Amino acid sequence: MARKKKKTKEEEVDAETADSDKETGEKPSKKKKSQDAMDIEDFEEDFEDDLDLDLEKELELIDSETVQEEDKIVDQDEQIKQLYLSCGIHIGTKLLTGDARRFIYRQTNYGLYVIDLTQTAERLAVAAKFLSKYVEEGSDRVIVCSVRRYGKEPVRKFCEALGCRAITTRWIPGSISNPQIETYIKEAAVIVIVDPHADKGILKEAHLARIPVVSLFDTDDTLAGIDLAIPANNRGKKALGLAFWILARAIMLELGKISSEDEFPYTLEDFTSNIVPMYRGDQSQQQRSHSY
């Protein structure tokens, strides 16, 4: 008499499935796919070609993916992380210098470099501690400058809150290096600038006068002449408002003028420029003309 062939594990599973179907009165089902195969299919669906994304969708993608990185901002709660992301302070440019490489988290499919928010938060805290040693209400020890139009309102509000000197008009050469001119600022001890490209005249003169410079630092900037760089988007009005709002609040905490962040008497909107971008103004004007 021939021996019965020993069933394999797969055959035993099929037999058990068939028996259970008979007991419940259901028709025998087809063999189910393994969990591994299902996982592979799901994985492939998540990585479909997305090269055709436009800029708006790409920025949304940046926000959604960065939110998932729970450890990217040290000791910050979910509300603060959402605030960073919504203001786009992490969005860089399509250009990357060797000096900026250390601050980069990743590059998007669209080509934009994304700034590491952990380093942004850390450097804002360091800058606040450094500047708090020089800030004196009503003095010219800390000079804050911005040539960029979106940076003018944040700079003015920053200096209003802390009593620093704001310069948002054309920089007059010699203001911190030539005692013979009327605009010479004798007490200047620290310079804060928004953009090393736009504020290059101030940056060069500060280097000649040996005055330390604190600057926001985008992905296409270099560290030449900068003593303390804060990696951040230094072109967007929301990003600039957020950077100076956080910096001013942290300095007031360091100085003991407020005991908690909730006591800071200014809102983020106070620090944000209300200038409407030119292309948006043109669109709204065209819509009004069409309505008549």
C-alpha positions in Angstrom: 0.0 0.0 0.0 1.4 3.4 -1.1 2.3 5.9 1.6 0.2 9.1 1.8 2.1 12.1 0.8 2.7 14.5 3.7 0.9 17.8 3.2 2.9 21.0 3.0 2.0 24.0 5.3 0.4 25.8 2.4 -1.8 22.8 1.6 -2.8 22.5 5.3 -3.8 26.2 5.4 -5.9 25.7 2.2 -7.5 22.7 3.7 -8.3 24.5 6.9 -9.8 27.4 4.9 -11.9 25.1 2.9 -13.2 23.4 6.0 -14.1 26.7 7.6 -16.0 27.7 4.4 -18.0 24.5 4.5 -18.9 25.0 8.2 -20.1 28.6 7.6 -21.9 27.7 4.4 -19.9 30.1 2.3 -18.4 29.3 -1.1 -14.8 28.4 -1.1 -12.8 31.6 -1.5 -9.8 32.0 -3.8 -6.4 31.8 -2.3 -5.6 35.1 -0.4 -2.6 37.1 -1.3 0.2 37.1 1.3 0.6 40.2 3.5 4.0 40.8 2.1 2.7 41.0 -1.5 0.0 43.5 -0.3 2.5 45.6 1.4 4.7 45.8 -1.7 1.8 46.9 -3.8 0.9 49.6 -1.3 4.5 50.7 -1.2 4.6 51.1 -5.0 1.4 53.1 -5.0 2.9 55.6 -2.5 5.8 56.3 -4.9 4.1 57.0 -8.1 5.7 59.5 -10.5 5.1 63.1 -9.1 7.4 65.1 -11.3 4.5 67.0 -12.8 3.7 68.8 -9.5 3.4 72.5 -9.7 5.0 74.9 -7.2 1.9 75.3 -5.0 1.4 71.5 -4.7 5.1 71.1 -4.0 5.1 73.5 -1.1 2.1 71.7 0.3 4.1 68.5 0.0 7.0 70.0 1.9 4.7 71.0 4.7 3.0 67.7 5.0 6.2 65.7 4.9 8.0 67.9 7.3 5.2 67.7 9.8 5.8 64.0 10.0 9.3 64.6 11.3 8.4 65.0 14.9 11.9 65.4 16.2 13.0 68.1 13.7 12.4 71.0 16.2 13.9 70.4 19.6 11.6 70.8 22.6 8.8 72.4 20.5 5.2 71.4 20.7 3.0 70.7 17.8 1.6 74.2 17.7 5.0 75.8 17.3 6.0 73.3 14.5 2.8 74.1 12.6 3.6 77.8 12.9 7.1 77.3 11.5 5.7 75.3 8.6 2.7 77.6 7.8 5.0 80.6 7.5 7.4 78.8 5.2 10.5 79.6 7.2 12.0 76.3 6.1 11.6 76.9 2.4 14.9 77.7 0.6 15.8 78.4 -3.0 16.9 76.2 -5.9 20.5 77.3 -5.3 22.8 75.8 -2.7 26.2 77.2 -1.6 28.9 75.2 0.1 28.3 77.2 3.3 24.6 76.5 3.4 25.0 72.7 2.9 25.2 72.1 6.6 21.8 73.6 7.2 19.9 71.5 4.6 17.4 68.8 5.5 16.6 67.6 2.0 15.8 68.7 -1.6 12.3 68.4 -3.1 11.4 67.0 -6.5 10.8 70.5 -7.7 14.4 71.5 -6.9 13.8 73.6 -3.7 16.2 73.0 -0.8 14.5 72.6 2.5 16.1 74.1 5.6 16.5 71.9 8.8 14.1 73.5 11.3 16.0 72.0 14.2 19.0 74.3 13.4 16.7 77.3 12.7 15.2 77.0 16.2 18.5 76.4 17.9 20.2 79.4 16.2 17.3 81.7 17.0 17.8 80.8 20.6 21.6 81.4 20.4 21.1 84.7 18.7 18.6 85.8 21.3 21.1 85.1 24.1 23.9 86.9 22.3 21.9 90.0 21.4 20.4 90.3 24.9 23.9 91.2 26.1 23.9 94.3 23.9 20.3 95.4 23.8 19.7 98.6 25.8 16.5 100.6 25.3 17.2 103.9 23.6 20.8 103.1 22.6 22.4 102.5 19.3 24.4 99.5 20.4 22.3 97.1 18.3 21.6 98.2 14.7 19.0 96.3 12.7 18.9 96.8 8.9 16.9 95.7 5.9 16.9 96.8 2.3 14.3 94.2 1.3 10.8 95.6 1.4 9.3 92.6 3.3 12.0 93.0 6.0 11.3 96.6 6.8 8.2 96.2 8.9 9.7 93.2 10.9 12.8 95.3 11.6 10.9 98.4 12.6 8.7 96.4 15.0 11.7 94.5 16.4 13.4 97.8 17.3 10.2 99.3 18.7 9.8 96.4 21.0 13.5 96.3 22.2 14.6 100.0 21.8 17.2 99.2 19.1 18.0 101.4 16.1 16.3 100.4 12.8 17.7 101.4 9.4 15.3 100.6 6.6 16.3 103.2 4.1 19.5 103.4 1.9 22.6 102.7 3.9 24.9 105.7 4.0 28.6 104.5 3.6 30.8 105.4 6.6 27.9 105.3 9.1 29.9 102.8 11.3 33.4 103.4 10.0 33.9 107.1 9.5 33.6 109.4 12.6 33.8 112.5 10.4 30.3 112.2 8.9 27.1 113.3 10.5 25.4 109.9 10.3 28.3 108.1 12.1 26.9 105.8 14.8 29.5 105.8 17.6 27.8 103.2 19.9 27.3 100.5 17.3 28.3 97.1 18.8 26.3 94.6 16.8 24.7 94.6 13.4 21.7 92.5 12.5 20.8 92.1 8.8 18.1 90.3 6.9 19.9 89.3 3.6 23.6 89.1 3.0 23.0 89.8 -0.7 20.7 92.8 -0.4 22.6 94.2 2.7 26.1 93.6 1.3 27.1 97.2 1.7 26.4 97.1 5.5 28.0 93.7 5.7 31.3 94.9 4.2 31.5 98.0 6.3 30.8 96.0 9.5 33.7 93.7 8.6 36.0 96.8 8.2 34.8 98.2 11.5 35.2 94.8 13.2 31.6 94.8 14.4 30.0 91.3 14.7 27.1 90.6 12.3 24.0 88.4 12.9 22.2 87.5 9.8 19.3 85.4 8.5 20.9 82.9 6.1 19.2 81.4 3.0 20.4 78.4 0.9 22.0 80.7 -1.7 24.0 82.8 0.8 27.6 82.6 1.9 29.1 83.1 5.4 31.7 85.7 4.3 31.5 88.5 7.0 28.8 86.8 9.0 29.6 85.9 12.6 26.2 84.2 13.5 24.0 82.8 10.8 20.4 81.9 11.3 19.3 79.4 8.6 15.9 80.6 7.4 13.9 81.8 4.4 14.9 85.5 4.2 12.6 86.5 1.3 9.1 85.6 2.3 7.2 88.2 4.3 5.6 85.6 6.7 9.0 83.9 7.3 10.6 87.3 8.0 7.8 88.3 10.4 8.1 85.0 12.2 11.9 85.1 12.6 11.9 88.6 14.1 8.8 88.0 16.2 10.4 84.9 17.8 13.8 86.6 18.2 12.3 89.7 19.9 10.2 87.6 22.2 13.2 85.4 23.2 15.3 88.5 23.9 12.7 90.0 26.2 12.6 86.6 28.1 16.4 86.7 28.4 16.3 90.3 29.7 13.5 89.4 32.2 11.1 92.0 30.8 8.5 89.2 30.4 8.2 86.0 32.5 6.6 83.9 29.8 6.0 83.9 26.1 2.3 84.6 26.6 3.2 88.0 28.1 4.8 89.2 24.9 2.7 92.3 24.0 3.0 91.8 20.2 1.3 89.4 17.8 2.9 87.7 14.8 0.7 90.0 12.5 2.4 93.0 14.1 5.7 91.8 12.8 4.5 90.8 9.3 4.6 93.2 6.4 1.3 94.1 4.9 2.7 94.9 1.5 0.7 93.1 -1.2 2.9 91.4 -3.9 2.8 93.2 -7.2 1.4 90.3 -9.2 -1.4 89.8 -6.8 -2.2 93.5 -6.9 -2.3 93.4 -10.7 -4.7 90.4 -10.6 -7.1 92.0 -8.2 -7.1 95.2 -10.2 -7.9 93.3 -13.4 -10.7 91.5 -11.6 -12.2 94.8 -10.5 -12.0 96.2 -14.0 -13.7 93.2 -15.5 -16.5 93.5 -13.0 -17.6 96.9 -14.2 
